Amino acid sequence: MTKREAFVVVMTMLAETYRVAVTDAMLDGYWLVLDDLTEAQLKVAARAALSRPSGFMPSPGELLAFVRPAVSMETASVVAWQAVRSAIDKHDYLVATIDFGPLVNAVIRNLGGWDTLCRATLPELDNPGWLRKRFEEVYRALSTTNPQALNGEALSGALPPNYQDPPHVVVSIDGSPQPKRIESNGEARDSIAAHVRDLAESKS
């Protein structure tokens, strides 16, 4: 059984328990949020949902929270800074691009970009320096913004875009997968349009 098939089994069980109709659109929506969970984590989330007194189908966010409790914004900003600080030491500005995900990319861009952080002095960065303080302030300010509305594209380094050594760097915050980016063109756009048409035709 594939991971997707196991997901469908668990979601179907939950939907039937709560007497909710299972549709492709519903499954796609839950999968968008939960696809990085392991099968074991998904079962833990389902068990937790079924054990609570609520008689309503849990949302994708609620299922995710059962296995990944929310952290305070203060903690999240500190964890994000630690990932950025480590990347400065490991990669410096000698990269073609570096990508921390939309939120952290947007924060760094607000501070002047990757090059600015890499050229900062140790007192500006540490214990805690003004750049670290400012990073955490901007992180908290932007944290509730829709990732698609942020200027969150990968950050440019000092190397030309086609430079292959070192490769384009992707940095994970706290080991968690980056938020998914919804492409606005090409195959992704065509696929979304086709899916919307299919839904409209099925309801007509």
C-alpha angles and dihedrals in degrees: 000000000000123000090253092051091050089050091052091050093053094044092048090051091051093045093050091047091054093037094242121150114247113227133170090244092053092049091048091052094051091043091054089062102031106036094103093057117102119240089253092052091049091053091049090052092048092048091050091049093050091048095058121090095239116112095206130097109259117245120238089257092052092051090049091050091057090066100025110039113207117260125215117266088242090058093043092054092049092049090049091050091051090055091049093046091051091049091053090056094042103041108013116188094308095103132101091227136344124203126198095165128273099292099048092039089055092048092051091046089054089054092055102277138280094300091057093054093046093051094048119113122248093252089055091052106036147050078032108311123192092259092056091048091048092047091055092047094051091043091056092045094052098036095095094048119108105258090228090060094053126093085242106146120133114288122248121238130196095277125085115264093250094052109121104189111092094023125229104290125228116191122198118214110228090342091292121132114257118257110272116258117223107219115222099204145033122026094346092056092047091048092051092048091050092049091050090050091050091051092049092049092048090055096045 
